[in-house]
């Protein structure tokens, strides 16, 4: 215990070590203090329909099934929509007027949608594209029927039976793979919006910090060994100082991580978290012991340490997860402790 306290005081004399101990609680408290608006995961847009009909009912159902970074809500009145846009609750708003359906079916260029924006509006261009896409889905059958019955050379032959036959054939083709369709994905100009759904992998990051602390303890032991501080000790004595050096860094970091994870996620399942942390301490000790066996030289260890940390960041699923893309990456990730956190 005396050795531990002496080495712990020495460890605390270095600012970098204190940063390692404090970084996790500071990040956890910062995340907990963020207002809800700062971690908002979607862009909300409002729509008001002045006069509903069968086509706009279909449009509302289609918008209700829309699921990605953009959320659409229907307001009860134009004033409600305007107030929501002005307050910032909605990024922007769309008012669909009374004669919209008739104009859209007869000549979509004559149909008008009023757009409400503010100086803070950012995504009106994107949401308009989404709305127009869903409107075309809701009105496509009516537009085709109107064209064939009124505007085309086939109108004299477009009877009720022909209309029913066309509607059936159109539905079958639309639901098959015989035509192409344009769909959105997570790449391109607006892919960054998806990043709002990103959840910070705090436990994995905590595991990396704790693992780094254990390596710092091993580095300190290697430095002392290189300076012949333990030269007069036997193998048993050197082993004790190795264990104490690593634990002096590892245990405080693990305690810091335990508290930080509790702050970040809550202390609802403390026994399970405590057990997980104890097992993780053991895994870090095993990793350091393997390094101690195979890397004897202090200079070699200082050269290898940055490579180990870089490989840990890349191969352990902390910020990027390569394990789903390649079996080799998945197998290599098991070599690094943060994978188990």
N, C-alpha and C positions, 0 to 999 in steps of 0.2 A: 504493500500500500504506500509505503514511503517513497519507493521508486516511482510509482505512478504519479504521486503528487508533485515530485520534483520535475519529472518530465512534462507533466501537464502545465506547470508554471512556465517552463521553457517554451512549450508550444504556444502559449498565450502571448508570449513576447513578440511573436511575428504577426504583423497586421493581416497577411494573407490568410493565415489560419483562422483568425477571428472572422474574416469575411466569409470563409467557408462555413463556419458555424452559424452565422447570422443570416446568410442569404436566403435560406429556406423559410424561416419564420417571417422575414420581411416580405417576401413574395406572397406568401399565404395571406398575410394580413392585408396586403395591397389588393389582392383579388377579392377578398371578402368585403373590402370597403368600397369597391367599385359600384356605382349606381347601376340600377337595372338597365337603364337606357344605353349605358356604355357597352354592355354585353348582349345587346339586342341581336337576335339571330335572323331577322327577316326584314324586308322592306314592305311596309303596309301601304296599300293604295285603296282609295275609296271610290265607289261607283254609285250614282243615283239614277234610277230609271223613272222618268216622269209618268209613263203610261206602259204598263206591262201587257204582253200578249203571248201567244204560244211560242213564238220564236225567241223572244227575250226570256221567257221561262226556261227554254232549253239552254240559252246562253248562261243564265244564272246557275243552272246545274253543272254546266261545263266548267265554269269558274270555280265552283265549289269543289271540284275534283282536282283543280290545279294545285300541285304540290312541289314547290322548290323554294328558292330564297325569296320569292315574291308572294305576298299574301294579299288577297283582294277581299274587301268587305263592302257590303251594300248598305248605304245610308238610308234613313227613313224620309229625309227631306233634303232639299238643296241647301237650306240654311245649316242643317246638321253637318252636311258634307263640307261646306265652306268653313265652318268653325273648326272642324277637325283638321283641315289642311292648314289653316292659319295658325293653329296651336302646335303644329308639328307632329300630331298623331299620325296623319297621313302624309306620305311624301308628295302626293298630288291627288287630284280628284277628277272624275269624269262624269259629266251630266249627259245622259242620253234622252233627247227630247221626245215629244209626243208623236210626231210624224216620222220617227226614225225608220220604223219597219217598212212602211210603204216606199219611202225614198230609197232605202238600201236595196230592196228587191227590184225596183224599177230601174234605178241607176245609182249604184253605190257611191259614185262621185258626188252626187247631190246630197247624200246623207251627212249630217253634221253632229259632231260630238264636242261639247264644250269642255275645255280642259282648264282646271283650276290649279295654279302653281304659286309658289312663293320663291323668294330669293334662295331658300335652302333646298328647293327641289333639285334632285340629282338624277332620277331614273325615269322621267316621264317618257323619254324616247323608247326605253325598253318595255315599260308597261303598256304603252300604246301598241307596240308590236304584238304583245301577248294578247291584248284585248281584241285586236283586229283578227288575229288567228282564230280565236274562239268564236267571234262573230261569224266568220266565214263558215265555220263548222255548223253553226246553228242555222244559218240561212242558205247554205249551198243548194239544198233541194228546192227551196222556193225560188231561188234565183234562176236555176236551170228550167224549172217549170214555166216561169214567166217568160224567159227568153224563147223557149220553144213554142209557147202558145201565142205570143204576141209579136216578137221581134224578128224571128227567123223565117226563112222560106218554107220551113216545114210546118208552120202554124196551121194551115188548112187541114193537115192530116193528124194534128195533135188532139186526138179524142180522149175521153176519160179513160178508155181501155189502154190507150197508148201511154197515158200518164202513169197509170198503175204499173204497167209493165216496165216502164223506164225507172220508176221509183224502186221497184224490186231489184232490177239489174244494177242500178246505181249503188244500192245498199250492199249487194253481194260483192261488187268490185271494190268498194271502199273498205270493206272489212277483209279483203284478201291481200295477197302480196303482188297483185298484177299491176299496181300503180305505185309510184314512189311518193313518199311524204317527207316534208321538211320538219325536223324536230330539233329541239334545243339540247345542248349538252353542256358539260362543265368546262369547256375550253373556249378560248377566244377573248374578246374584248371585256366581257362582263364576268369572266371566271373568278375575279377577285371577290365578287359578292359572296361566293361560296365560303370564302375564308371566315366570314362572320359566324359560320356554324362550327368553327374550329374549337375544340375543347382542349385546354392546356393539359398535357399529360403530366400532372404534377407528381404523381407517385413515381413514375419512371425517371423524371428529372431529379427527384429527391434521391432515388437509388443511385443515380450517376454522381451526385454531389457526395454522398456517403462513401461510395466506391473510391472517388478521388481522394477523400480524406484518408482512407486506409492506405492508398498508394503513397500519400505524403508521409504517413507514419513509417512505411517501409523505406522511403527515401531518406528520412532522418536517421534510421538505423544504419543504412548503408553508408551514410556520410560519417557517422561515428565510427563505424567499422573501418572505413578507409583511413580515418585519422588515428587508428590503433588504440582507441579508447577501451575496447574490450579485449585487447591482446592478452592481458594477464589472466583473463577468466577462462575457465574450462568450458567445454561444450554445453554443459548444463546451464552455466551462468550466462553464456552468450544467448542461449535459447530463451531464457527468462527475459533478458533485455529486448530481444526481438519481439516477443509477445507483448511486453509492456509498451514498447514504442508504437506498435501498430494500434493497440487498444486505446492508447492515450489520444490518438486522433480519431479512431473509429467510433468509440463509445459516445463521446460528446456529439459527434456528427449524427450518429444514429438517434440519440435523444432529441437533438434539434429537428431531425427529420420526422420523428414520431409526433412531436408537438405540432410541427408545421402541417403535416398531413391531417392531424386532428382538427386544426383550425380551418384548413381548406375544405375538408369533406365532412367534418363533424365527428364527434366522439361517440357515435351511436354503437359502434362495434369495436370498442377498445380492446377487449381480449384477443380478438382475431388479428387486429393490427399489431398488437404487442408480440404475439407469436410469430407473425410474418416478419417483424423487424428483427427478432432474435435469430430466426433462421437466416435472414439476410446477412446479419453480422457474421454468422458462421460461414456463409458462402464467401464473403469478402476475405475472411481470414484464410480460408482454403486457397483462394486465388493468390493471395500474397505469399502464402507458404510455398506454393508451386514456383512462383517467381523467385523467391529466396533460394530455392534449391537449384534452379537452372541458370539464374543470373547472379553470379558471384561478384562481379566487378561493379564498383560504384559508377565508374565512367560509362560502362555499357548500360547500366540501368538508367542513368540520366538521358542516354541517347534513345533508349527503348520507350521510356515513359510517355513522351508525346505521341508516339505511334500507337501505344496501347489506348490512350485516351481518344485519339482520332478514330481508331477502329471501333471503339465502344460506342461513340456517337453515331457512326455510320451503320454498324451491324446490329446494335441493340435497337429495338423499336421505341425510340424516345421521341424524336421529332419527325423522323421519316421511318416508314416501315417497309423494308425490302424483303421481309420474310415471306410475303405472299407471292412475290414475283419470281422467286428462285429458291429451289430446294437447298442449294449450297449455302445461300445467305441464311436460311432458317437454321441449318446445322451449325454454322459459324456463330450465330447469335447466342447459342447456348454456352459458348465459351466465356461470355462476359456477364458479370453479376447483374447489371441493371435489367437484363431480360427477365429475371426471376422476381423483380420487384412489383 
